[in-house]
């Protein structure tokens, strides 16, 4: 378990590392290359450690509709959350705000790894994810829909 936590922490650090101008491209690439891409419901949110640059949080999800193969029924991802006024945002870090019961589209490097995108689900986004997930684009930790090619 300690090795998994260390692995998740290292992946999170790499995913949120400041990469100056190419950071948006780096985060988008991380989301596109993530092993887990799925519509899920947040089952549990657990604060792991609280620091000046945010709270390291472990989020447990229940799969609703998997886009990528081999997505487990339940899986875990880690992210940073701004919980307190005394915490200061670190430039280049993407923060999420997971809440138990939220239905989201999430991408995670691997089970137990860093959350690379976290997007609240809308009916339009859900339809695109189920019918043509290749139309998804990622930027700053969020998924969006690309226009149709006609």
N, C-alpha and C positions, 0 to 999 in steps of 0.2 A: 504494500500500500504506500509506503514511504517513497519507493522508487517511482510509482505512478504520479504521486504528488510532485515530486521533483521534476519528472518529465513534463507534467502539465505546466509547472511554473516556468521551466526553461522555454517551452513552446510559446507560452504567453509573452515572455520577455522578448523573444524573437519577433513575435507577431506585432508587438506594440513598440518595437524599437524605432527610434526617430531616424528616418532615412532622408531627411531634408526634402528636396523638391520631388524626388521620386517616390515619396511615401504613399501617396494615393494609389499609384500604380502597384506598389508592393503589396498593399493591403488588398487591392482588387485581385491580384494574382493569387494571394494566399486563399481568398474566398473561392476563387475558381478552382483551385487545386485541392480544396478541402476534401477529405475522405467522406465526411458526413454532410449531406445536403438534404434537408427534409422539412416538411411542415410538421410542427410538434406543439405540444402543450407543455408549459413549464410546470413540473411536478413539485419541485423543491428548490429553494434558494438558501444557500448557507454561506455566511460570512466566514472566511478563513483567516484573514489578517487585515488589520486596519492601519494604513500608512498615510503620510502627508499628501501623497499623490493619488489617493483613492483606496477603496476597499477591495481586496482580492476576494472574489466570490466564486463559489462552486455552484453550478446550476444543473439540476437533473431534469431531463426532458423525457416525455413519452411520445413516441413516434405516432403520427397520424397518417402521413403519406410520404414515403421515401422517394427522393429523386435519384439519389445514388444507391447503388447496390450495396448489400451488406451493412445497412444501417440497422443497428440493434433496436429492439422494441423500447428499451430505455437506455439512455446514454447520458454522459456528463460532459460539460464544457466549463471552462474557466474564463472569467473576464474581470475587468476593473469597473467599479461603480463609485460614483460620487455620492456619499451618504451624509456628509457633515459639512457645515459651513466653513470649518477651519481647514478642510482639505483644499488643495490647490491643483488645478488641472495642469498636467505636464504637456507641453507642446508636442504634438505628434502622436499622442496616445488617444485611442478611441475608447470612449466609455459607453457602457450599455446600462439599461435600467430594467433588468428582468424582474417580473412579478409573478408569483404563483397564480396559475390559471390562465395566463396569457397564451393565446394561440399565435404562433410566430412561424416565420420561415427562418431557419437558422443554418449556418454552415460552421463546421467545427473541423479543425485540422485532423483529429482522430479522436476516438472515444477517450475522454479524460484530458483532451488537449485544449488549446485556445479556441475561443469563439471568434471566428473571423468575420462573420456578419450576423446581424440580429435585426429582423424587420417584422414589425407588427403586421399581421395578415389582414388584407382587405379582400373583398369578394373578387375584385379584378385581378389582384396579384395571385390569389389562390387558383383562379381559372387558368392563368398563364402558366403557373408552375405545373399544373396537372396536364395541360394540353401541349405546351411548347416551352419547356424550361430553357431551351437554347436562347430565348429572347430576354433572359435575365442579364443584367449588368450589375456590377458591384462598385461601390465608391464609398469611402469613409465608413466602412462597417455596415452599410445598408445595401439591400437589393432594390433594383428598380427595373422597370419594364422598357425594353427597347421597342421602337415602333416596328410595325410590320414591314417586311420587304415585299413590295408589290411590283 
